[in-house]
Structures are given as structure tokens and as C-alpha cells.
Amino acid sequence: MKGYLVKILTTMVIAVVFITNAYAQNDTLSNLQLFSNAASNDAKNDTSSRQLYEEVDTVTEQLNTLQTLYSTGKYGRALLLARDMNNSHLTKSQNLLRLKYNIASFKALEYHREADSAAQLFLQKDPFYSVGDNDPVPFREVLENYYTMPQFSLWASMGMMYGIPVLDTVRTIVDTLSREPEYDITSLTLQIGFEYRPFKILTVFVAPTFASYNIERSINRTDIAVFRYKETCQVISLPLCIEASLYRQHEVFVPSIYVGAQLKYIIQSKYSAQTEAIGVYADRPNKYVDTDSKNRINYSILTGVRLSYIHRRITFFADLGMGLDLKSFNNPSKKYDNFDLFFQHLHIPDTYRMMDFWSRGGVKINLHYKTIAKYNYGH
């Protein structure tokens, strides 16, 4: 009986030891699993990096093979490889290299239309590409039959404007010493333009413009007294113009001339008036709103010249132009409506049309380029 109990106790002790060791081993393994994610991430990163390098190596090898196939005259196989590579993840330079030998192979096999289509796609992706001596001869022959030009552009400019009144009527009440007033008209202009180029040398553009005028009129009333009228005026205008340029292909400096018409609207006009006499102190005059006495809606014709400096998608330009209003600046039918000017200052506004001369500088961004065949067809 004792022997049987000893066997049972021995068996139980061995089982307890075994179970204890088993729990201890499981705890140890579970703790080790805390680091399994880190090991797994490293493995995944290594795998993705390895796949990326393998893909890059594969694309590089394919491009080398493509050049070799073309150099050995196997144009059909080169076309098949270029077609298969179209589904690969290519960079812009890799895709352009693929297209280059694709075009050359098409041209070598006398598939002219296919070569032309691929050339247009090539220049669409790189409108500034210029062929070199290292390019395949058939590729150069195709690409030299095409050129690119900006089709849509957005630009902004600013500058100064100088006004000259084209006088129609000067009405005087007490201004008997001099019948001809002196004007000094300056303005700061800001302009935003959008242009569309339907043809190689013709462009149509619309350019909303804001101008802030400073108008000063002076006239001698006596030998010692001068009447001064000062006005500030804010005007928005909407010119629509056609521009003709000498743009052909890869010019850097491009001159152009434009003509058009514009709609002008006076937002607000304020004035101040006083008579200055020698030896008499005069307070600063108050400013009064006099917007309604103007022809608030006006029209003008304009023309000008530009010189553009083209640097890829960015164009810098200088603009010189002039415009002439078709309606008078002041409204003749309201010449007596301003009682302050009429009774207090003995002044009736002149009737004149504004002639503007401006000089501006601006920056243009070419948004989209169009590929054009020199002879209306590529081959």
C-alpha cells in the first residue's frame, strides 16, 4: 500500500512540476510576442523596399533593353516592349524616354500617323523639349515638324497711368484772367488678365482693371489768387482686346500689339475746392462726395504695345498703351447740380473726355500648351 501511495505522490509531483514548467514557458512565449509586431514591421518594410528596388531595377533594365532593341533594328519588338511598359509605374523622365524610342520605332517602320500621335503626346507632357544630337534621327525628324504654344494664360500687372483731358467746354464765372485751366491727372492701376490663344499669332484677352485717379485742376483767378480743384476717383474697367504677336516657336523676347475696347464704371468720386491767395492763410478744405455728377458708365477705345520675356511657363512683360473715352468725364446735363461748387466756389465742372496713357509691368503664367504641326500635318 505504501508503495502504491509513493507512486501516486511521485506521479503528482512530476505532474505539478511539468504543469509549472509549462505555464512558465507559456508566459515567456507570450511576453516574447510583444516584440513580434516590430519584427513583422521590419520584415514588411524590408519586403516593400526590396520590391521597390526590384521594380526600379526592372524599369531600368526594360529601358536599356528598349534602347538596345532599337539600336539593333528590332523595331517591332521595341514597339511591343514600349507598349507593355505603358502599364508600369514610370516617372516622367522614364515615360518620355519610352515615348522617344516608341516614336523612333514607329517612324522607322513608316507608321507615320502613329508616330505623329505619339509625338503630340510627347510634347503634351514636355512642351519645352528641344531635340539634341543624341536623340534618334527618326525621332528628331518627327519632333521637328511640331511646335508648342501657350493656349491659356493668367496674368497680373500694375503700373502708373497719366491722363490728359480732351477739353470740350470750359465754363467760367469769374475766371477772366485765364480761360485755359491746367490739369494734372495721375493714377495707379492694378490689372488681372485671362487670355486665350486660338491661333499662332493672335490672342484674345479680357483684363479687369482697377484705377485710382488723382485729378488736380488749377486756374488763375487774379494776379494773386489761384483756384484749385482736387478730386479722387476710383474706376473699374473691363477691356476686351485682340493681340497680335511675333510668337513662332521658341522665342525668348516676343513683341506684340493689341487693340480693343473697354467698359468703365466710376465707383466713387470725392472733391475738395479752395481759392488760394498770396499772403492769406487757407484751411485745408473738406472733401465732398460728387459721384452722381459724373458719367458713371463710360466707354473707351484703346491700343498698346508689349514686349514679353518668355521663360518656360513664366512670362514677364512690359506694357505701354493709351485709351480714349467716348463720353465726357463730367455729365454735362448735371453741370449746375452741385450747389457747393456753383455758389460757394463759383465753379462749373468742365466738359472733357479722358485720354489715358499707361505703363505697366506684369507676370504671366501659361497654364496649358497646345501642340501644332508646322505644315498642318506631321509627316
Residue pairs with C-beta under 8 A, 6 or more apart in sequence:
55 88
55 89
58 88
59 85
59 88
59 89
59 90
59 94
62 81
62 85
62 88
63 85
63 94
63 97
63 98
65 81
66 78
66 81
66 82
66 85
66 97
66 98
66 101
67 101
69 75
69 77
69 78
69 81
70 78
70 101
70 104
70 105
70 108
70 136
73 108
75 105
75 108
75 109
76 105
76 109
78 101
78 102
78 105
79 102
79 105
79 106
79 109
82 98
82 99
82 101
82 102
82 105
83 102
85 98
86 98
90 98
92 125
92 126
95 125
96 122
96 125
96 126
96 129
99 118
99 121
99 122
99 125
100 122
100 135
100 136
100 139
101 136
101 139
102 118
103 115
103 118
103 119
103 122
103 138
103 139
103 142
103 143
104 136
104 137
104 138
104 139
105 138
106 112
106 114
106 115
106 118
107 115
107 138
107 139
107 141
107 142
108 138
112 378
112 379
113 379
115 138
115 142
115 378
115 379
116 142
116 373
116 377
116 378
116 379
119 142
119 143
119 145
119 146
119 371
119 378
120 146
120 371
120 378
122 129
122 143
123 129
123 143
123 146
123 148
123 369
123 371
124 369
124 371
127 148
127 369
127 371
128 148
128 312
129 143
130 250
131 139
131 140
131 143
131 144
135 143
142 378
142 379
145 373
145 374
145 375
145 378
145 379
146 371
146 372
146 373
146 374
146 378
147 248
147 249
147 250
147 371
147 372
147 374
148 369
148 370
148 371
148 372
149 197
149 200
149 247
149 369
149 370
149 372
150 197
150 313
150 315
150 366
150 367
150 368
150 369
150 370
151 196
151 197
151 368
151 369
151 370
152 194
152 195
152 196
152 197
152 366
152 367
152 368
153 194
153 195
153 197
153 315
153 364
153 365
153 366
153 367
154 192
154 193
154 194
154 195
154 364
154 365
154 367
155 192
155 193
155 194
155 195
155 207
155 315
155 317
155 362
155 363
155 364
155 365
156 190
156 191
156 192
156 193
156 362
156 363
157 190
157 191
157 193
157 317
157 319
157 360
157 361
157 362
157 363
158 188
158 189
158 190
158 191
158 360
158 361
158 362
159 188
159 189
159 319
159 358
159 359
159 360
159 361
160 186
160 187
160 188
160 189
160 358
160 359
161 186
161 187
161 188
161 189
161 211
161 356
161 357
161 358
162 185
162 186
162 187
162 356
162 357
162 358
163 183
163 185
163 186
163 187
163 213
163 215
163 354
163 355
163 356
163 357
164 183
164 185
164 354
164 355
164 357
165 183
165 185
165 329
165 350
165 352
165 353
165 354
165 355
166 324
166 352
166 353
166 354
166 355
167 350
167 351
167 352
168 328
168 350
168 351
168 352
168 353
169 332
169 350
169 351
170 179
170 180
170 181
170 350
170 351
171 335
171 348
171 350
172 179
172 348
173 346
173 347
173 348
174 221
174 346
175 181
175 219
175 220
175 221
175 227
177 220
177 221
177 222
177 223
178 219
178 220
180 219
181 217
181 218
181 219
181 350
182 217
182 218
182 219
183 215
183 216
183 217
184 215
184 216
185 213
185 214
185 215
185 216
185 354
186 213
186 214
187 211
187 212
187 213
187 214
187 356
188 211
188 212
189 209
189 210
189 211
189 358
189 360
190 209
190 210
190 211
191 207
191 208
191 209
191 210
191 360
191 362
192 207
192 208
193 205
193 206
193 207
193 208
193 362
193 364
194 205
194 206
194 207
195 203
195 204
195 205
195 206
195 243
195 364
196 203
196 204
196 205
197 203
197 204
197 370
198 204
200 247
200 248
200 372
201 244
201 245
201 246
201 247
202 242
202 243
202 244
203 242
203 243
203 244
203 245
203 256
203 258
204 240
204 241
204 242
204 243
205 240
205 241
205 243
205 258
206 238
206 239
206 240
206 241
207 238
207 239
207 241
208 236
208 237
208 238
209 236
209 237
209 238
209 239
209 262
210 234
210 235
210 236
211 234
211 235
211 236
211 237
212 232
212 233
212 234
212 235
213 231
213 232
213 233
213 234
213 235
214 230
214 231
214 232
215 229
215 230
215 231
215 232
215 233
216 228
216 229
216 230
216 231
217 228
217 229
217 230
217 231
217 350
218 226
218 227
218 228
218 229
219 226
219 227
220 226
220 227
221 227
221 275
222 277
224 277
224 278
224 279
225 275
225 276
225 277
225 278
226 275
226 276
226 277
227 273
227 274
227 275
227 276
227 345
227 347
228 273
228 274
228 275
228 276
229 271
229 272
229 273
229 345
229 347
230 271
230 272
230 273
231 269
231 270
231 271
231 272
231 290
232 269
232 270
232 271
232 287
233 266
233 268
233 269
233 270
233 294
234 266
234 267
234 268
234 269
235 264
235 265
235 266
235 267
236 264
236 265
236 267
237 262
237 263
237 264
237 265
237 300
238 262
238 263
239 260
239 261
239 262
239 302
240 260
240 261
240 262
241 258
241 259
241 260
241 302
242 258
242 259
242 260
243 256
243 257
243 258
243 306
244 256
244 257
244 258
245 254
245 255
245 256
245 306
245 308
246 254
246 255
246 256
247 254
247 256
251 310
252 309
252 310
252 311
253 307
253 308
253 309
253 310
254 307
254 308
254 310
255 305
255 306
255 307
255 308
256 305
256 306
256 307
256 308
257 303
257 304
257 305
257 306
258 303
258 304
258 305
258 306
258 321
259 301
259 302
259 303
260 301
260 302
260 303
261 299
261 300
261 301
261 302
262 299
262 300
262 302
262 323
263 297
263 298
263 299
264 297
264 298
264 299
264 300
264 325
265 296
265 297
265 298
266 291
266 294
266 295
266 296
266 298
267 291
268 289
268 291
269 289
269 290
269 291
269 293
269 294
270 287
270 288
270 289
270 290
271 287
271 288
271 290
271 341
272 284
272 285
272 286
272 287
272 288
273 285
273 340
273 341
273 344
273 345
273 347
274 282
274 285
274 345
275 282
275 345
276 282
288 340
290 338
290 341
292 334
292 337
293 330
293 331
293 334
293 335
293 337
293 338
293 349
294 329
294 330
294 331
295 327
295 328
295 329
295 330
295 331
298 325
298 326
298 327
298 329
299 325
299 326
299 327
300 323
300 324
300 325
300 326
300 354
300 356
301 323
301 324
301 326
302 321
302 322
302 323
302 324
303 321
303 322
303 323
304 319
304 320
304 321
304 322
304 358
305 319
305 320
305 321
306 317
306 318
306 319
306 320
307 317
307 318
308 315
308 316
308 317
308 364
309 315
309 316
309 317
313 365
313 366
314 363
314 364
314 365
314 366
315 363
315 364
315 365
315 366
316 361
316 362
316 363
316 364
317 361
317 362
317 363
317 364
318 359
318 360
318 361
319 358
319 359
319 360
319 361
319 362
320 358
320 359
321 357
321 358
321 360
322 355
322 356
322 357
322 358
323 355
323 356
323 358
324 353
324 354
324 355
324 356
325 353
325 354
325 355
326 353
327 353
328 351
328 352
328 353
329 352
329 353
329 354
330 349
330 350
330 351
330 352
332 351
335 348
335 349
335 351
336 342
336 348
338 349
341 347
341 348
341 349
342 348
